[in-house]
Amino acid sequence: EDRPSLGLFAVLEGQVSLLRHVGDDDPALIHVAAPGFWFGEFGILTGDAAVTAVAMTSVQTFLLPKAAFDRIIDEEPRYYPHFARIVLARIHILVRYLAESLRLSPDHRLRLRLADLADTKRAQTTTDGPAVLLDMSQSELAEIIGLSRQKLNRRLKRLEEEGWVEFAPRRIRVLDAGGLRATAAGSLARER
């Protein structure tokens, strides 16, 4: 982060943590990128990377170097809107997550984020049925939600008792992403 951009990356295999440093504290985990996820879009447009990417597993990525991106845009400007859509999609997600972090309880955020992660994983695999296995530790999920691991563990146990998830070390199995999303939305409607 805050260094010259290498380019636009796509995760082809494995998982990559996207981190951002805030002050002198340990970096904040922003996202766990799995196959199909693009990152580096901020850097190719501004010249400086916004996050640090760290491989969590053996990883294979596609890299479109910044110089190649600049050449494509110079020679074929009609492609620029396609790249802009990647940035706008990310901004849309960030605005949603910011609003949720400001307005929603940790329980609502956890249900929605688990549903989002499961939907993303499902789009990248050929999983049959409603259950999706997330290769993510409770510590990583706690950091994304903004909770301590202990508080997250209590909430996951409640979700497991309700039949929405199963969990083990470094694995969280979402049994019904749509149901999790609906229960969060139903709770929100009752609160308003």
Disulfide bonds with the S-S distance in Angstrom:
none
